[in-house]
Amino acid sequence: MTYIDGFVLAVPTANRDAFRKHAEWSATIFKEHGAVTVVECWGDDVPDGKLTSFPMAVQKKDDETVVFAWIVWPSRPARDEGMKKVEADPRVQANVNPMPFDGKRMIFGGFEVLVEV
């Protein structure tokens, strides 16, 4: 069964084009190392919450946009192996492909697929 890595982050709105380029470039590397699909979504209708919300979770600033993203892997073992390869790949090192956002506020996790229709 497929396995999903999910991400929520805040990106400076002015960095939209830089983020898109970063995401496209990174997606190529993830796919080379076993990912099936990489999806990056730019927030369009992401309301602030009173108790919880995507903006609150990533401490979004007024000049930022929430991004919701996921990577589909064939399985958890494929993801574990692929992520090790991605992390070791010199093309994704910060000095080669710097993130155009504050990575400390990125939320991420791995998820077992429960329902897929």
N, CA, C and O atoms as CSV, one atom per row, in Angstrom:
chain,resi,resn,atom,element,x,y,z
A,1,MET,N,N,0.840,-1.187,0.000
A,1,MET,CA,C,0.000,0.000,0.000
A,1,MET,C,C,0.886,1.251,0.000
A,1,MET,O,O,1.960,1.260,0.600
A,2,THR,N,N,0.428,2.291,-0.670
A,2,THR,CA,C,1.210,3.525,-0.776
A,2,THR,C,C,1.413,4.169,0.590
A,2,THR,O,O,0.687,3.894,1.546
A,3,TYR,N,N,2.409,5.024,0.650
A,3,TYR,CA,C,2.761,5.736,1.873
A,3,TYR,C,C,2.916,7.204,1.509
A,3,TYR,O,O,3.412,7.533,0.432
A,4,ILE,N,N,2.487,8.093,2.415
A,4,ILE,CA,C,2.464,9.527,2.124
A,4,ILE,C,C,3.320,10.294,3.120
A,4,ILE,O,O,3.219,10.074,4.327
A,5,ASP,N,N,4.159,11.191,2.623
A,5,ASP,CA,C,4.799,12.195,3.460
A,5,ASP,C,C,4.016,13.477,3.246
A,5,ASP,O,O,3.838,13.909,2.107
A,6,GLY,N,N,3.545,14.092,4.322
A,6,GLY,CA,C,2.765,15.316,4.228
A,6,GLY,C,C,3.503,16.496,4.836
A,6,GLY,O,O,4.280,16.337,5.777
A,7,PHE,N,N,3.253,17.683,4.293
A,7,PHE,CA,C,3.950,18.894,4.713
A,7,PHE,C,C,2.996,20.088,4.724
A,7,PHE,O,O,2.126,20.204,3.861
A,8,VAL,N,N,3.163,20.957,5.691
A,8,VAL,CA,C,2.488,22.258,5.720
A,8,VAL,C,C,3.567,23.268,6.080
A,8,VAL,O,O,4.323,23.053,7.027
A,9,LEU,N,N,3.648,24.364,5.338
A,9,LEU,CA,C,4.673,25.368,5.591
A,9,LEU,C,C,4.171,26.738,5.180
A,9,LEU,O,O,3.184,26.865,4.456
A,10,ALA,N,N,4.870,27.762,5.655
A,10,ALA,CA,C,4.561,29.144,5.284
A,10,ALA,C,C,5.698,29.657,4.412
A,10,ALA,O,O,6.872,29.546,4.766
A,11,VAL,N,N,5.332,30.216,3.273
A,11,VAL,CA,C,6.323,30.724,2.320
A,11,VAL,C,C,6.064,32.215,2.119
A,11,VAL,O,O,4.918,32.612,1.906
A,12,PRO,N,N,7.103,33.045,2.180
A,12,PRO,CA,C,6.879,34.458,1.860
A,12,PRO,C,C,6.197,34.575,0.492
A,12,PRO,O,O,6.677,34.026,-0.500
A,13,THR,N,N,5.099,35.280,0.455
A,13,THR,CA,C,4.320,35.404,-0.776
A,13,THR,C,C,5.174,35.909,-1.929
A,13,THR,O,O,4.985,35.492,-3.071
A,14,ALA,N,N,6.093,36.786,-1.644
A,14,ALA,CA,C,6.983,37.324,-2.686
A,14,ALA,C,C,7.904,36.240,-3.261
A,14,ALA,O,O,8.474,36.426,-4.336
A,15,ASN,N,N,8.052,35.125,-2.566
A,15,ASN,CA,C,8.925,34.041,-3.024
A,15,ASN,C,C,8.184,32.948,-3.797
A,15,ASN,O,O,8.720,31.855,-3.983
A,16,ARG,N,N,6.970,33.227,-4.244
A,16,ARG,CA,C,6.181,32.207,-4.921
A,16,ARG,C,C,6.941,31.576,-6.094
A,16,ARG,O,O,7.021,30.351,-6.180
A,17,ASP,N,N,7.491,32.379,-6.984
A,17,ASP,CA,C,8.205,31.836,-8.146
A,17,ASP,C,C,9.454,31.069,-7.722
A,17,ASP,O,O,9.743,30.003,-8.265
A,18,ALA,N,N,10.191,31.603,-6.761
A,18,ALA,CA,C,11.380,30.905,-6.267
A,18,ALA,C,C,10.985,29.585,-5.620
A,18,ALA,O,O,11.675,28.580,-5.785
A,19,PHE,N,N,9.875,29.584,-4.883
A,19,PHE,CA,C,9.407,28.345,-4.255
A,19,PHE,C,C,9.004,27.325,-5.322
A,19,PHE,O,O,9.359,26.150,-5.228
A,20,ARG,N,N,8.267,27.776,-6.329
A,20,ARG,CA,C,7.853,26.859,-7.406
A,20,ARG,C,C,9.072,26.216,-8.058
A,20,ARG,O,O,9.092,25.005,-8.273
A,21,LYS,N,N,10.078,27.007,-8.369
A,21,LYS,CA,C,11.303,26.463,-8.978
A,21,LYS,C,C,11.985,25.477,-8.030
A,21,LYS,O,O,12.419,24.405,-8.453
A,22,HIS,N,N,12.079,25.838,-6.756
A,22,HIS,CA,C,12.671,24.963,-5.750
A,22,HIS,C,C,11.889,23.644,-5.668
A,22,HIS,O,O,12.482,22.567,-5.625
A,23,ALA,N,N,10.571,23.740,-5.648
A,23,ALA,CA,C,9.721,22.551,-5.532
A,23,ALA,C,C,9.832,21.659,-6.770
A,23,ALA,O,O,9.912,20.437,-6.645
A,24,GLU,N,N,9.837,22.256,-7.952
A,24,GLU,CA,C,9.965,21.462,-9.178
A,24,GLU,C,C,11.308,20.742,-9.219
A,24,GLU,O,O,11.378,19.564,-9.570
A,25,TRP,N,N,12.359,21.446,-8.864
A,25,TRP,CA,C,13.700,20.875,-8.875
A,25,TRP,C,C,13.801,19.747,-7.854
A,25,TRP,O,O,14.330,18.675,-8.150
A,26,SER,N,N,13.282,20.001,-6.635
A,26,SER,CA,C,13.320,18.991,-5.587
A,26,SER,C,C,12.468,17.782,-5.945
A,26,SER,O,O,12.850,16.650,-5.651
A,27,ALA,N,N,11.322,18.006,-6.576
A,27,ALA,CA,C,10.439,16.901,-6.961
A,27,ALA,C,C,11.146,15.938,-7.906
A,27,ALA,O,O,10.975,14.724,-7.803
A,28,THR,N,N,11.926,16.471,-8.810
A,28,THR,CA,C,12.686,15.624,-9.734
A,28,THR,C,C,13.609,14.689,-8.957
A,28,THR,O,O,13.730,13.508,-9.283
A,29,ILE,N,N,14.249,15.225,-7.936
A,29,ILE,CA,C,15.172,14.419,-7.131
A,29,ILE,C,C,14.415,13.372,-6.325
A,29,ILE,O,O,14.844,12.220,-6.255
A,30,PHE,N,N,13.293,13.755,-5.713
A,30,PHE,CA,C,12.479,12.781,-4.977
A,30,PHE,C,C,12.037,11.641,-5.900
A,30,PHE,O,O,12.083,10.471,-5.518
A,31,LYS,N,N,11.615,11.987,-7.098
A,31,LYS,CA,C,11.159,10.949,-8.032
A,31,LYS,C,C,12.309,10.051,-8.479
A,31,LYS,O,O,12.114,8.852,-8.678
A,32,GLU,N,N,13.499,10.614,-8.639
A,32,GLU,CA,C,14.662,9.790,-8.978
A,32,GLU,C,C,14.951,8.759,-7.889
A,32,GLU,O,O,15.495,7.688,-8.157
A,33,HIS,N,N,14.575,9.102,-6.653
A,33,HIS,CA,C,14.855,8.218,-5.524
A,33,HIS,C,C,13.627,7.429,-5.069
A,33,HIS,O,O,13.587,6.944,-3.939
A,34,GLY,N,N,12.629,7.298,-5.941
A,34,GLY,CA,C,11.529,6.372,-5.667
A,34,GLY,C,C,10.152,6.946,-5.443
A,34,GLY,O,O,9.186,6.184,-5.398
A,35,ALA,N,N,10.012,8.253,-5.300
A,35,ALA,CA,C,8.678,8.825,-5.115
A,35,ALA,C,C,7.846,8.623,-6.371
A,35,ALA,O,O,8.360,8.692,-7.487
A,36,VAL,N,N,6.567,8.375,-6.181
A,36,VAL,CA,C,5.642,8.179,-7.300
A,36,VAL,C,C,5.118,9.536,-7.783
A,36,VAL,O,O,5.070,9.803,-8.984
A,37,THR,N,N,4.730,10.382,-6.832
A,37,THR,CA,C,4.132,11.683,-7.141
A,37,THR,C,C,4.563,12.696,-6.085
A,37,THR,O,O,4.701,12.362,-4.908
A,38,VAL,N,N,4.773,13.929,-6.519
A,38,VAL,CA,C,5.042,15.033,-5.601
A,38,VAL,C,C,4.049,16.139,-5.947
A,38,VAL,O,O,3.947,16.554,-7.101
A,39,VAL,N,N,3.314,16.613,-4.935
A,39,VAL,CA,C,2.301,17.653,-5.146
A,39,VAL,C,C,2.592,18.812,-4.199
A,39,VAL,O,O,2.778,18.606,-3.000
A,40,GLU,N,N,2.630,20.024,-4.733
A,40,GLU,CA,C,2.837,21.242,-3.949
A,40,GLU,C,C,1.655,22.168,-4.237
A,40,GLU,O,O,1.404,22.507,-5.393
A,41,CYS,N,N,0.933,22.578,-3.202
A,41,CYS,CA,C,-0.269,23.394,-3.373
A,41,CYS,C,C,-0.096,24.744,-2.683
A,41,CYS,O,O,0.226,24.806,-1.496
A,42,TRP,N,N,-0.312,25.826,-3.435
A,42,TRP,CA,C,-0.207,27.194,-2.928
A,42,TRP,C,C,-1.558,27.605,-2.348
A,42,TRP,O,O,-2.575,27.542,-3.038
A,43,GLY,N,N,-1.573,28.020,-1.095
A,43,GLY,CA,C,-2.823,28.364,-0.419
A,43,GLY,C,C,-3.617,29.435,-1.137
A,43,GLY,O,O,-3.079,30.465,-1.543
A,44,ASP,N,N,-4.908,29.175,-1.288
A,44,ASP,CA,C,-5.811,30.083,-1.975
A,44,ASP,C,C,-6.993,30.453,-1.065
A,44,ASP,O,O,-7.485,31.580,-1.109
A,45,ASP,N,N,-7.435,29.509,-0.254
A,45,ASP,CA,C,-8.566,29.712,0.648
A,45,ASP,C,C,-8.227,29.009,1.964
A,45,ASP,O,O,-8.773,27.950,2.273
A,46,VAL,N,N,-7.320,29.614,2.733
A,46,VAL,CA,C,-6.804,29.008,3.963
A,46,VAL,C,C,-7.097,29.975,5.113
A,46,VAL,O,O,-6.277,30.838,5.425
A,47,PRO,N,N,-8.260,29.830,5.737
A,47,PRO,CA,C,-8.663,30.808,6.747
A,47,PRO,C,C,-7.867,30.699,8.051
A,47,PRO,O,O,-7.383,29.630,8.424
A,48,ASP,N,N,-7.752,31.830,8.718
A,48,ASP,CA,C,-7.193,31.843,10.067
A,48,ASP,C,C,-8.205,31.176,10.984
A,48,ASP,O,O,-9.411,31.274,10.758
A,49,GLY,N,N,-7.727,30.510,12.002
A,49,GLY,CA,C,-8.620,29.857,12.947
A,49,GLY,C,C,-8.663,30.593,14.269
A,49,GLY,O,O,-7.890,31.521,14.510
A,50,LYS,N,N,-9.576,30.165,15.120
A,50,LYS,CA,C,-9.652,30.720,16.474
A,50,LYS,C,C,-8.919,29.822,17.456
A,50,LYS,O,O,-8.321,30.300,18.419
A,51,LEU,N,N,-8.968,28.512,17.207
A,51,LEU,CA,C,-8.308,27.553,18.087
A,51,LEU,C,C,-7.159,26.851,17.367
A,51,LEU,O,O,-6.058,26.739,17.904
A,52,THR,N,N,-7.424,26.375,16.139
A,52,THR,CA,C,-6.400,25.739,15.316
A,52,THR,C,C,-6.621,26.115,13.856
A,52,THR,O,O,-7.731,26.471,13.461
A,53,SER,N,N,-5.581,26.038,13.074
A,53,SER,CA,C,-5.676,26.279,11.642
A,53,SER,C,C,-4.306,26.027,11.027
A,53,SER,O,O,-3.300,25.957,11.733
A,54,PHE,N,N,-4.277,25.891,9.708
A,54,PHE,CA,C,-2.988,25.785,9.029
A,54,PHE,C,C,-2.128,27.022,9.297
A,54,PHE,O,O,-0.955,26.878,9.642
A,55,PRO,N,N,-2.681,28.250,9.146
A,55,PRO,CA,C,-1.845,29.428,9.409
A,55,PRO,C,C,-1.274,29.456,10.823
A,55,PRO,O,O,-0.117,29.829,11.017
A,56,MET,N,N,-2.070,29.069,11.802
A,56,MET,CA,C,-1.587,29.072,13.181
A,56,MET,C,C,-0.514,28.004,13.378
A,56,MET,O,O,0.469,28.227,14.085
A,57,ALA,N,N,-0.701,26.867,12.763
A,57,ALA,CA,C,0.227,25.750,12.945
A,57,ALA,C,C,1.638,26.103,12.464
A,57,ALA,O,O,2.625,25.671,13.060
A,58,VAL,N,N,1.730,26.880,11.394
A,58,VAL,CA,C,3.054,27.233,10.840
A,58,VAL,C,C,3.471,28.658,11.205
A,58,VAL,O,O,4.451,29.179,10.672
A,59,GLN,N,N,2.729,29.278,12.108
A,59,GLN,CA,C,3.015,30.649,12.545
A,59,GLN,C,C,3.149,31.595,11.358
A,59,GLN,O,O,4.100,32.371,11.265
A,60,LYS,N,N,2.171,31.512,10.447
A,60,LYS,CA,C,2.170,32.323,9.225
A,60,LYS,C,C,2.159,33.810,9.557
A,60,LYS,O,O,1.402,34.275,10.409
A,61,LYS,N,N,3.014,34.531,8.863
A,61,LYS,CA,C,3.063,35.988,8.990
A,61,LYS,C,C,2.170,36.604,7.919
A,61,LYS,O,O,1.764,35.925,6.976
A,62,ASP,N,N,1.866,37.883,8.064
A,62,ASP,CA,C,0.960,38.557,7.133
A,62,ASP,C,C,1.445,38.524,5.685
A,62,ASP,O,O,0.636,38.529,4.757
A,63,ASP,N,N,2.745,38.490,5.493
A,63,ASP,CA,C,3.296,38.507,4.132
A,63,ASP,C,C,3.647,37.101,3.624
A,63,ASP,O,O,4.481,36.953,2.731
A,64,GLU,N,N,3.011,36.077,4.192
A,64,GLU,CA,C,3.286,34.695,3.801
A,64,GLU,C,C,2.025,33.988,3.340
A,64,GLU,O,O,0.909,34.421,3.626
A,65,THR,N,N,2.224,32.893,2.622
A,65,THR,CA,C,1.140,32.043,2.130
A,65,THR,C,C,1.398,30.624,2.610
A,65,THR,O,O,2.540,30.164,2.637
A,66,VAL,N,N,0.330,29.936,2.989
A,66,VAL,CA,C,0.455,28.542,3.426
A,66,VAL,C,C,0.583,27.637,2.207
A,66,VAL,O,O,-0.138,27.792,1.221
A,67,VAL,N,N,1.510,26.696,2.291
A,67,VAL,CA,C,1.677,25.667,1.266
A,67,VAL,C,C,1.356,24.320,1.904
A,67,VAL,O,O,1.791,24.028,3.018
A,68,PHE,N,N,0.593,23.508,1.187
A,68,PHE,CA,C,0.228,22.160,1.606
A,68,PHE,C,C,0.788,21.229,0.544
A,68,PHE,O,O,0.510,21.400,-0.643
A,69,ALA,N,N,1.568,20.255,0.960
A,69,ALA,CA,C,2.255,19.409,-0.016
A,69,ALA,C,C,2.279,17.961,0.458
A,69,ALA,O,O,2.140,17.674,1.646
A,70,TRP,N,N,2.460,17.059,-0.502
A,70,TRP,CA,C,2.625,15.663,-0.143
A,70,TRP,C,C,3.430,14.945,-1.206
A,70,TRP,O,O,3.477,15.335,-2.373
A,71,ILE,N,N,4.069,13.864,-0.742
A,71,ILE,CA,C,4.831,12.982,-1.620
A,71,ILE,C,C,4.241,11.594,-1.475
A,71,ILE,O,O,4.056,11.104,-0.362
A,72,VAL,N,N,3.946,10.962,-2.599
A,72,VAL,CA,C,3.416,9.597,-2.595
A,72,VAL,C,C,4.568,8.640,-2.887
A,72,VAL,O,O,5.316,8.813,-3.849
A,73,TRP,N,N,4.687,7.633,-2.037
A,73,TRP,CA,C,5.701,6.596,-2.182
A,73,TRP,C,C,5.003,5.253,-2.393
A,73,TRP,O,O,3.857,5.097,-1.972
A,74,PRO,N,N,5.647,4.291,-3.023
A,74,PRO,CA,C,5.021,2.983,-3.229
A,74,PRO,C,C,4.732,2.243,-1.920
A,74,PRO,O,O,3.795,1.448,-1.852
A,75,SER,N,N,5.543,2.506,-0.871
A,75,SER,CA,C,5.387,1.808,0.404
A,75,SER,C,C,6.231,2.524,1.454
A,75,SER,O,O,7.043,3.387,1.122
A,76,ARG,N,N,6.038,2.167,2.707
A,76,ARG,CA,C,6.866,2.738,3.779
A,76,ARG,C,C,8.341,2.359,3.603
A,76,ARG,O,O,9.202,3.228,3.736
A,77,PRO,N,N,8.664,1.089,3.306
A,77,PRO,CA,C,10.076,0.769,3.094
A,77,PRO,C,C,10.686,1.554,1.925
A,77,PRO,O,O,11.839,1.979,2.002
A,78,ALA,N,N,9.921,1.746,0.849
A,78,ALA,CA,C,10.423,2.527,-0.288
A,78,ALA,C,C,10.660,3.971,0.130
A,78,ALA,O,O,11.630,4.597,-0.299
A,79,ARG,N,N,9.780,4.493,0.961
A,79,ARG,CA,C,9.944,5.868,1.460
A,79,ARG,C,C,11.180,5.982,2.335
A,79,ARG,O,O,11.969,6.913,2.178
A,80,ASP,N,N,11.355,5.039,3.257
A,80,ASP,CA,C,12.507,5.100,4.153
A,80,ASP,C,C,13.817,5.043,3.364
A,80,ASP,O,O,14.747,5.800,3.642
A,81,GLU,N,N,13.882,4.161,2.398
A,81,GLU,CA,C,15.078,4.035,1.559
A,81,GLU,C,C,15.260,5.279,0.688
A,81,GLU,O,O,16.364,5.810,0.574
A,82,GLY,N,N,14.162,5.738,0.074
A,82,GLY,CA,C,14.224,6.911,-0.795
A,82,GLY,C,C,14.620,8.174,-0.050
A,82,GLY,O,O,15.407,8.972,-0.558
A,83,MET,N,N,14.079,8.365,1.160
A,83,MET,CA,C,14.415,9.559,1.937
A,83,MET,C,C,15.886,9.559,2.342
A,83,MET,O,O,16.518,10.615,2.354
A,84,LYS,N,N,16.438,8.400,2.673
A,84,LYS,CA,C,17.871,8.326,2.985
A,84,LYS,C,C,18.693,8.778,1.780
A,84,LYS,O,O,19.670,9.513,1.923
A,85,LYS,N,N,18.285,8.332,0.594
A,85,LYS,CA,C,18.999,8.713,-0.625
A,85,LYS,C,C,18.846,10.207,-0.914
A,85,LYS,O,O,19.802,10.869,-1.316
A,86,VAL,N,N,17.640,10.729,-0.706
A,86,VAL,CA,C,17.409,12.162,-0.933
A,86,VAL,C,C,18.278,12.979,0.025
A,86,VAL,O,O,18.949,13.923,-0.393
A,87,GLU,N,N,18.264,12.618,1.304
A,87,GLU,CA,C,19.036,13.378,2.293
A,87,GLU,C,C,20.536,13.333,2.011
A,87,GLU,O,O,21.260,14.269,2.352
A,88,ALA,N,N,21.007,12.251,1.392
A,88,ALA,CA,C,22.431,12.123,1.064
A,88,ALA,C,C,22.789,12.743,-0.285
A,88,ALA,O,O,23.967,12.918,-0.596
A,89,ASP,N,N,21.783,13.072,-1.078
A,89,ASP,CA,C,22.016,13.596,-2.420
A,89,ASP,C,C,22.615,15.000,-2.328
A,89,ASP,O,O,22.009,15.882,-1.721
A,90,PRO,N,N,23.781,15.222,-2.913
A,90,PRO,CA,C,24.418,16.545,-2.809
A,90,PRO,C,C,23.600,17.669,-3.454
A,90,PRO,O,O,23.812,18.838,-3.133
A,91,ARG,N,N,22.685,17.344,-4.342
A,91,ARG,CA,C,21.884,18.378,-5.008
A,91,ARG,C,C,20.864,19.027,-4.087
A,91,ARG,O,O,20.365,20.107,-4.402
A,92,VAL,N,N,20.539,18.409,-2.964
A,92,VAL,CA,C,19.533,18.994,-2.075
A,92,VAL,C,C,20.144,19.676,-0.851
A,92,VAL,O,O,19.415,20.098,0.048
A,93,GLN,N,N,21.430,19.784,-0.808
A,93,GLN,CA,C,22.084,20.453,0.318
A,93,GLN,C,C,21.755,21.952,0.279
A,93,GLN,O,O,21.603,22.542,-0.791
A,94,ALA,N,N,21.651,22.539,1.450
A,94,ALA,CA,C,21.217,23.939,1.574
A,94,ALA,C,C,22.066,24.912,0.770
A,94,ALA,O,O,21.549,25.912,0.272
A,95,ASN,N,N,23.360,24.637,0.633
A,95,ASN,CA,C,24.208,25.560,-0.123
A,95,ASN,C,C,24.005,25.428,-1.630
A,95,ASN,O,O,24.416,26.310,-2.383
A,96,VAL,N,N,23.375,24.337,-2.084
A,96,VAL,CA,C,23.118,24.117,-3.509
A,96,VAL,C,C,21.681,24.524,-3.866
A,96,VAL,O,O,21.451,25.171,-4.887
A,97,ASN,N,N,20.727,24.144,-3.025
A,97,ASN,CA,C,19.308,24.402,-3.283
A,97,ASN,C,C,18.673,24.961,-2.008
A,97,ASN,O,O,17.918,24.252,-1.343
A,98,PRO,N,N,18.964,26.220,-1.652
A,98,PRO,CA,C,18.433,26.781,-0.408
A,98,PRO,C,C,16.914,26.886,-0.437
A,98,PRO,O,O,16.319,27.213,-1.464
A,99,MET,N,N,16.302,26.606,0.701
A,99,MET,CA,C,14.842,26.686,0.800
A,99,MET,C,C,14.419,28.154,0.848
A,99,MET,O,O,14.962,28.920,1.643
A,100,PRO,N,N,13.457,28.561,0.009
A,100,PRO,CA,C,12.996,29.953,0.025
A,100,PRO,C,C,11.893,30.183,1.070
A,100,PRO,O,O,10.930,30.907,0.819
A,101,PHE,N,N,12.050,29.556,2.246
A,101,PHE,CA,C,11.099,29.680,3.345
A,101,PHE,C,C,11.818,29.258,4.627
A,101,PHE,O,O,12.930,28.732,4.580
A,102,ASP,N,N,11.178,29.491,5.760
A,102,ASP,CA,C,11.746,29.133,7.058
A,102,ASP,C,C,11.408,27.677,7.369
A,102,ASP,O,O,10.292,27.365,7.783
A,103,GLY,N,N,12.367,26.804,7.168
A,103,GLY,CA,C,12.154,25.376,7.373
A,103,GLY,C,C,11.866,24.991,8.811
A,103,GLY,O,O,11.335,23.907,9.058
A,104,LYS,N,N,12.199,25.845,9.764
A,104,LYS,CA,C,11.930,25.538,11.174
A,104,LYS,C,C,10.434,25.546,11.479
A,104,LYS,O,O,9.996,24.961,12.469
A,105,ARG,N,N,9.647,26.213,10.623
A,105,ARG,CA,C,8.199,26.264,10.860
A,105,ARG,C,C,7.437,25.282,9.981
A,105,ARG,O,O,6.207,25.306,9.947
A,106,MET,N,N,8.150,24.426,9.277
A,106,MET,CA,C,7.504,23.413,8.437
A,106,MET,C,C,7.043,22.253,9.315
A,106,MET,O,O,7.779,21.781,10.181
A,107,ILE,N,N,5.825,21.806,9.077
A,107,ILE,CA,C,5.281,20.642,9.769
A,107,ILE,C,C,5.316,19.495,8.775
A,107,ILE,O,O,4.951,19.668,7.612
A,108,PHE,N,N,5.751,18.326,9.225
A,108,PHE,CA,C,5.827,17.193,8.309
A,108,PHE,C,C,5.613,15.896,9.065
A,108,PHE,O,O,5.791,15.830,10.281
A,109,GLY,N,N,5.234,14.883,8.336
A,109,GLY,CA,C,5.053,13.563,8.934
A,109,GLY,C,C,4.754,12.531,7.869
A,109,GLY,O,O,4.374,12.864,6.747
A,110,GLY,N,N,4.932,11.271,8.236
A,110,GLY,CA,C,4.643,10.160,7.349
A,110,GLY,C,C,3.315,9.524,7.714
A,110,GLY,O,O,2.975,9.397,8.891
A,111,PHE,N,N,2.568,9.125,6.691
A,111,PHE,CA,C,1.221,8.614,6.904
A,111,PHE,C,C,0.955,7.338,6.122
A,111,PHE,O,O,1.240,7.246,4.928
A,112,GLU,N,N,0.411,6.369,6.814
A,112,GLU,CA,C,-0.063,5.138,6.197
A,112,GLU,C,C,-1.432,5.445,5.588
A,112,GLU,O,O,-2.277,6.057,6.243
A,113,VAL,N,N,-1.653,5.032,4.360
A,113,VAL,CA,C,-2.925,5.283,3.701
A,113,VAL,C,C,-3.996,4.399,4.345
A,113,VAL,O,O,-3.830,3.184,4.448
A,114,LEU,N,N,-5.084,5.017,4.771
A,114,LEU,CA,C,-6.188,4.298,5.395
A,114,LEU,C,C,-7.307,4.028,4.393
A,114,LEU,O,O,-7.862,2.931,4.334
A,115,VAL,N,N,-7.625,5.059,3.605
A,115,VAL,CA,C,-8.658,4.933,2.565
A,115,VAL,C,C,-8.125,5.601,1.312
A,115,VAL,O,O,-7.627,6.726,1.362
A,116,GLU,N,N,-8.230,4.906,0.186
A,116,GLU,CA,C,-7.831,5.478,-1.105
A,116,GLU,C,C,-8.863,5.028,-2.119
A,116,GLU,O,O,-8.958,3.842,-2.437
A,117,VAL,N,N,-9.633,5.972,-2.624
A,117,VAL,CA,C,-10.730,5.641,-3.536
A,117,VAL,C,C,-10.377,6.069,-4.948
A,117,VAL,O,O,-11.173,5.879,-5.868
